[in-house]
Each structure stands twice: as C-alpha cells, then as structure tokens.
Amino acid sequence: MAIKIYKPTSAGRRNSSVNVREEVTATTPEKSLLVPIRKRGGRNHAGVITTRHRGGGNKRMYRLIDFKRNMDSMAAEIKTIEYDPNRSCNIALVEYEDGQKRYILSPKGLKVGQKVFSGPTAEPRLGNCLPLHKIPVGLEIHNIEMRAGQGGKLVRSAGGAARLVARDSQWAQVVLPSGEMRMVSAQCRATIGQLGNIEHNSVRWGKAGRIRHLGRRPRVRGSAMNPIAHPMGGGEGRRAGGRHPVSPTGKLAKGGKTRKRRKTSNKLILRRRRNVRTGQLVL
C-alpha cells in the first residue's frame, strides 16, 4: 500500500494526500451483502443532538461483515479485496464450498484465490479463525471475541494487531494495540494476522471539504463561544477559560473517568492502557 502526495496545483491540493489502495482488487461490492444506512445526524429519536459534529457526508451502503466466522470445516476462497466506507480496514469477499458468500475483515498479506478456514480444526495460518486455546502463543491476532459465539469485538481497525502472550485451559492473556493486557476466555475465537491498510492514519486530508464528505461537521472551541452556549465562553478579549476544560454540559473533558467503577469485566484487565499524551494509566 502507498500514499500519493499531490503537487500544490491549488489551495485544496496543497498538503493533501490520498490512499492509493493497492490491496483493493474490486470496486463493485456484492449486492446481496449490502443494506441501506439511515442517517441520523447525531440526533436521537426525539430529534435532539446527542452526538455533536455529525451530519452530512456522502451516501453509503453498509456491508454485512461476518464477525463470527462460524462456518466450520469448510474452505472459503478469497474472491476480492474491497474498500469499505464504514471502517478503516479493507474487507475481503469469500465464497464457501456451498456457494455462500460473506465479507470478512482483510488481514495484511491476504491474496485473491487463497483459501481460509474456520473452526477448532483449522491451522494457525493467515486469515484462519480458530479458538484461542488452539492458537500458538506469540502470534498476532485480530477480530477477537469477548464472549464465545458473540462475534469479534476487539481489534477491528486498520493496522490493528493484538498478541497472545499466555494461555491455560480456561483463560488466555492478550495484549491489545493500546497496551492493555486482559484475560479472554480460551473458548473465544480470533483471526490470525494483522489487519491491512496500515497507512490509513498517514493520509493528510488537505482541506475541510474532504472531512465533510466523511460526515464530520466543524468543531468550535468552547472559549470562542458566548457564555450562554458554553461554560468556557465569554469574557472581555481572549481568555484561557478560567477553569478546567469541560464539555458544553459541564463534564470534565480531560482526565475525567468514563469507565464504570463496578464494571464486571474490570477483574479481567491485568494491565491498564496508558494515555498517549501523558503516559498515565487510564482508569
């Protein structure tokens, strides 16, 4: 995969780059695996904005992804590798021996024509999905289940890869891309390999219009607003805000705890992830 940098032929082209998507082999998706998406613009059922900075964007169709990988003991051939507008990693169209087609997340190095397998009898090779108690310690994995049979929940974004570091008969220890180490049931499934489209974060958008096409509306600093619109707004001239950064509703924006103290899965976390900016443990 490569990033193409444009020459500054216009203000919009200056400092912009695009993903060439060398891994993608097809541009037309499988129609039987498409469903429409209803846009909500960050609003709830009453029309009240509950998530800010959402709205607009290009029209999309959702690709149905097989996160469970439960077609055991049946070979699936990779037909195409496609771009998915709803996620950062690429997806692969697979066709099983019985003619059924499904989309799966595409790991780095997956090729068209390759065969992938699922289930306890599958070999620990790239693209195969099998329970954690069957995966050798030290391999990179993605699309990890949190409960057996639920479908993959962890490590599903571009370039993501967790590592299986220890295992016994009941539990497996996994180090996630954030640095968090947690225990997962050994009966849960995961897929071998690192997800593709690694340079997704290296793209420079260059102009505001490309962000609007993604459905993201502009963000305005609270200190630039009026005091009626934001707790940090107002003041004669420019001011730092006079208080710790908060949201429009007054909730702390930095350093505030967002995880429930009595969450059941807390006991499964062996090592917390660290804040990238401060290096402190995230609670």
C-alpha positions as CSV (number, residue, x, y, z in Angstrom):
1,M,0.0,0.0,0.0
2,A,1.2,3.5,-0.7
3,I,0.3,7.1,-0.1
4,K,0.2,9.5,-3.0
5,I,1.1,13.1,-2.4
6,Y,-0.3,15.7,-4.7
7,K,1.5,18.7,-6.2
8,P,0.1,22.0,-4.9
9,T,-1.8,22.9,-8.0
10,S,-4.5,24.5,-5.9
11,A,-5.2,25.5,-2.3
12,G,-7.1,22.3,-1.8
13,R,-4.4,20.1,-3.3
14,R,-1.6,21.7,-1.1
15,N,-0.6,19.5,1.8
16,S,-3.1,16.7,0.8
17,S,-2.5,13.1,0.1
18,V,-4.6,10.0,-0.8
19,N,-4.5,6.3,-0.2
20,V,-3.8,4.6,-3.4
21,R,-5.3,1.3,-2.1
22,E,-3.0,-1.1,-3.9
23,E,-4.6,-4.0,-2.0
24,V,-8.1,-3.4,-3.4
25,T,-8.9,-5.7,-6.3
26,A,-12.6,-4.8,-7.0
27,T,-14.6,-1.6,-6.9
28,T,-18.2,-3.1,-7.2
29,P,-19.5,-4.6,-3.9
30,E,-21.6,-7.8,-3.6
31,K,-25.2,-6.6,-3.8
32,S,-26.6,-9.5,-1.7
33,L,-24.4,-8.3,1.2
34,L,-25.5,-4.6,1.1
35,V,-28.1,-3.0,3.3
36,P,-29.0,0.7,3.4
37,I,-27.9,3.0,6.3
38,R,-30.3,5.6,7.7
39,K,-28.5,8.8,8.6
40,R,-29.4,10.4,11.9
41,G,-27.1,13.4,12.1
42,G,-26.1,12.7,15.7
43,R,-29.8,13.0,16.8
44,N,-31.9,10.7,18.9
45,H,-35.5,9.6,18.4
46,A,-36.7,13.0,19.6
47,G,-34.5,14.9,17.2
48,V,-32.2,16.2,20.0
49,I,-28.5,16.3,19.2
50,T,-26.8,13.8,21.5
51,T,-23.5,13.5,19.5
52,R,-22.1,16.7,18.2
53,H,-20.2,17.3,15.0
54,R,-22.1,14.7,13.0
55,G,-24.1,15.3,9.8
56,G,-24.0,15.4,6.0
57,G,-21.4,13.2,4.3
58,N,-21.5,11.0,1.2
59,K,-24.2,8.4,0.8
60,R,-23.1,4.9,1.9
61,M,-24.4,1.3,1.9
62,Y,-23.5,-0.9,4.8
63,R,-21.5,-4.1,4.1
64,L,-22.6,-7.1,6.2
65,I,-19.5,-8.4,7.8
66,D,-19.1,-12.0,9.2
67,F,-17.5,-11.3,12.6
68,K,-18.5,-14.7,14.0
69,R,-16.7,-16.8,11.3
70,N,-18.8,-19.9,12.3
71,M,-18.7,-21.8,9.0
72,D,-16.5,-24.5,10.5
73,S,-14.6,-27.2,8.5
74,M,-15.5,-25.6,5.2
75,A,-13.0,-23.9,2.9
76,A,-13.6,-20.3,1.8
77,E,-11.9,-18.9,-1.3
78,I,-10.9,-15.2,-1.3
79,K,-12.7,-13.7,-4.3
80,T,-12.0,-9.9,-4.0
81,I,-10.5,-7.4,-1.6
82,E,-12.6,-4.3,-1.4
83,Y,-12.8,-0.9,0.2
84,D,-15.4,-0.4,2.9
85,P,-16.6,3.2,3.5
86,N,-17.8,2.2,7.0
87,R,-14.5,1.2,8.5
88,S,-10.8,1.9,8.2
89,C,-9.6,-1.6,7.2
90,N,-10.3,-3.3,3.9
91,I,-12.7,-6.2,3.7
92,A,-12.5,-9.5,1.7
93,L,-15.3,-11.3,-0.1
94,V,-15.1,-15.0,0.5
95,E,-17.1,-17.8,-1.2
96,Y,-17.6,-21.1,0.7
97,E,-17.8,-24.5,-0.9
98,D,-21.6,-24.5,-0.7
99,G,-21.7,-21.2,-2.7
100,Q,-22.5,-18.9,0.2
101,K,-20.7,-15.5,0.1
102,R,-19.7,-13.5,3.1
103,Y,-17.5,-10.5,3.9
104,I,-14.6,-10.8,6.4
105,L,-12.0,-8.3,7.6
106,S,-8.9,-8.5,5.4
107,P,-5.6,-9.0,7.1
108,K,-2.3,-7.8,5.7
109,G,-0.9,-10.2,3.1
110,L,-4.2,-11.9,2.1
111,K,-4.3,-12.7,-1.6
112,V,-7.1,-13.4,-4.0
113,G,-7.5,-17.1,-4.6
114,Q,-6.2,-18.0,-1.2
115,K,-8.2,-20.5,1.0
116,V,-9.2,-19.7,4.6
117,F,-10.8,-21.9,7.2
118,S,-12.6,-21.5,10.5
119,G,-13.1,-23.8,13.5
120,P,-11.1,-25.8,16.0
121,T,-9.6,-28.0,13.3
122,A,-8.2,-25.0,11.2
123,E,-4.4,-24.5,11.0
124,P,-3.0,-21.3,12.7
125,R,-2.3,-19.6,9.3
126,L,-3.0,-16.1,8.0
127,G,-6.7,-15.4,7.7
128,N,-7.9,-18.5,9.6
129,C,-10.2,-18.2,12.5
130,L,-9.9,-20.6,15.5
131,P,-10.4,-20.6,19.3
132,L,-7.7,-19.1,21.4
133,H,-6.8,-22.4,23.0
134,K,-5.8,-23.7,19.5
135,I,-3.6,-20.6,18.7
136,P,0.2,-20.8,19.5
137,V,1.4,-18.3,22.0
138,G,3.1,-15.3,20.4
139,L,1.1,-15.0,17.2
140,E,-0.6,-11.7,16.1
141,I,-4.4,-11.9,16.1
142,H,-7.4,-9.6,15.4
143,N,-11.2,-9.7,15.5
144,I,-11.2,-11.2,19.0
145,E,-14.4,-12.3,20.7
146,M,-15.1,-11.2,24.3
147,R,-17.7,-13.9,24.8
148,A,-17.6,-17.2,22.9
149,G,-20.0,-17.2,19.9
150,Q,-20.7,-13.5,20.2
151,G,-18.6,-12.4,17.3
152,G,-15.4,-10.4,17.1
153,K,-15.4,-7.2,19.2
154,L,-11.7,-6.3,19.8
155,V,-9.0,-5.2,17.3
156,R,-11.0,-4.4,14.1
157,S,-9.5,-1.2,12.8
158,A,-6.8,-0.7,10.1
159,G,-3.3,-1.9,11.1
160,G,-4.6,-3.4,14.3
161,A,-3.0,-6.5,15.8
162,A,-3.1,-8.0,19.3
163,R,-0.6,-10.6,20.6
164,L,-1.4,-13.8,22.5
165,V,1.1,-13.9,25.3
166,A,-0.1,-16.6,27.7
167,R,-2.7,-19.3,27.9
168,D,-4.1,-22.1,30.1
169,S,-7.0,-24.4,29.8
170,Q,-9.6,-21.7,30.7
171,W,-8.2,-18.3,30.0
172,A,-5.8,-16.6,27.5
173,Q,-3.9,-13.4,28.1
174,V,-3.9,-10.9,25.2
175,V,-2.0,-7.6,24.8
176,L,-4.2,-5.2,22.8
177,P,-2.8,-2.4,20.5
178,S,-3.5,0.2,23.2
179,G,-1.0,-1.6,25.6
180,E,-3.8,-3.0,27.7
181,M,-3.4,-6.6,28.8
182,R,-6.6,-8.5,29.6
183,M,-7.8,-12.0,30.0
184,V,-10.2,-13.6,27.5
185,S,-11.9,-16.9,27.6
186,A,-9.8,-19.6,25.8
187,Q,-13.0,-20.7,24.0
188,C,-13.3,-17.3,22.3
189,R,-12.3,-17.1,18.6
190,A,-9.8,-14.8,16.9
191,T,-8.4,-14.5,13.4
192,I,-4.7,-14.9,12.6
193,G,-2.7,-11.9,11.3
194,Q,-2.5,-8.1,11.4
195,L,-5.3,-6.1,9.7
196,G,-4.3,-4.4,6.4
197,N,-4.5,-0.8,5.3
198,I,-1.7,0.1,7.8
199,E,-1.0,3.6,6.5
200,H,-4.6,4.7,7.0
201,N,-3.6,7.3,9.6
202,S,-0.9,8.7,7.3
203,V,-3.4,10.3,4.9
204,R,-3.4,14.2,5.1
205,W,-6.9,15.5,4.2
206,G,-5.6,18.9,3.0
207,K,-9.0,20.7,3.0
208,A,-12.1,20.8,5.1
209,G,-14.3,19.5,2.3
210,R,-12.8,16.0,2.5
211,I,-13.7,15.8,6.1
212,R,-17.3,17.0,5.4
213,H,-17.6,14.1,2.9
214,L,-17.0,11.7,5.8
215,G,-19.9,13.2,7.7
216,R,-18.0,15.2,10.2
217,R,-19.1,18.8,10.8
218,P,-16.8,21.6,12.1
219,R,-15.7,21.8,15.7
220,V,-15.6,25.1,17.5
221,R,-13.6,25.8,20.7
222,G,-15.7,26.5,23.7
223,S,-13.7,29.5,24.7
224,A,-14.6,31.1,21.3
225,M,-18.4,30.8,22.1
226,N,-20.7,33.1,24.0
227,P,-21.3,32.3,27.7
228,I,-24.8,31.1,27.0
229,A,-23.6,28.5,24.6
230,H,-20.7,27.0,26.6
231,P,-19.4,27.1,30.2
232,M,-16.0,28.4,29.0
233,G,-17.4,31.1,26.6
234,G,-17.5,34.8,27.0
235,G,-15.0,37.2,28.6
236,E,-13.6,40.5,27.6
237,G,-11.0,39.8,24.9
238,R,-9.3,36.4,24.8
239,R,-9.1,34.4,28.0
240,A,-8.0,30.9,28.9
241,G,-11.4,29.9,30.2
242,G,-10.7,30.3,33.9
243,R,-11.5,26.7,34.8
244,H,-10.6,23.2,33.8
245,P,-11.7,22.2,30.2
246,V,-15.3,21.0,30.2
247,S,-17.9,19.9,27.7
248,P,-21.0,22.1,27.0
249,T,-22.8,20.3,29.8
250,G,-20.0,20.9,32.3
251,K,-18.5,17.5,32.3
252,L,-14.7,17.4,32.6
253,A,-13.1,17.0,29.2
254,K,-9.6,15.9,30.3
255,G,-8.8,13.4,32.9
256,G,-12.4,12.5,33.7
257,K,-13.1,8.9,34.4
258,T,-15.6,7.4,31.9
259,R,-15.4,3.7,32.9
260,K,-17.8,2.3,35.5
261,R,-16.1,1.5,38.8
262,R,-18.0,-1.7,39.3
263,K,-18.0,-3.0,35.7
264,T,-17.9,-6.8,35.7
265,S,-15.0,-7.1,33.3
266,N,-12.7,-4.9,35.4
267,K,-11.3,-8.1,37.0
268,L,-10.2,-9.4,33.6
269,I,-7.9,-6.4,32.9
270,L,-4.4,-7.3,34.1
271,R,-2.7,-4.0,32.9
272,R,-4.4,-0.8,32.0
273,R,-3.7,1.1,28.8
274,R,-1.7,4.3,29.1
275,N,-2.6,7.8,27.9
276,V,-0.6,8.5,24.8
277,R,-0.1,12.2,25.8
278,T,0.7,11.9,29.5
279,G,1.8,8.3,29.9
280,Q,-0.5,7.9,32.9
281,L,-2.7,4.9,33.5
282,V,-6.3,5.3,32.1
283,L,-8.9,4.3,34.7
